């Protein structure tokens, strides 16, 4: 999986997913990240519509670290500079 390979190489401090993205399979990607010892500890955040309770539950089951409503805009994302 490309994302896992990229995460192994880049060693990100966090990965943010759009859980509503119909072009990808974010839940399978998160599950693969959490199953790989090299990326298992990378924090994950998923953005999802608050009305998708089944998707929110599935995201928690595969190990998504935090869930945010898609109504939240980027000014609410805490970022630190290196």
Secondary structure as GFF3:
##gff-version 3
##sequence-region A 1 82
A	DSSP	alpha_helix	2	10	.	.	.	ID=ss1
A	DSSP	beta_strand	14	18	.	.	.	ID=ss2
A	DSSP	alpha_helix	26	35	.	.	.	ID=ss3
A	DSSP	beta_strand	43	48	.	.	.	ID=ss4
A	DSSP	alpha_helix	53	62	.	.	.	ID=ss5
A	DSSP	beta_strand	66	69	.	.	.	ID=ss6
A	DSSP	three_ten_helix	74	76	.	.	.	ID=ss7
###
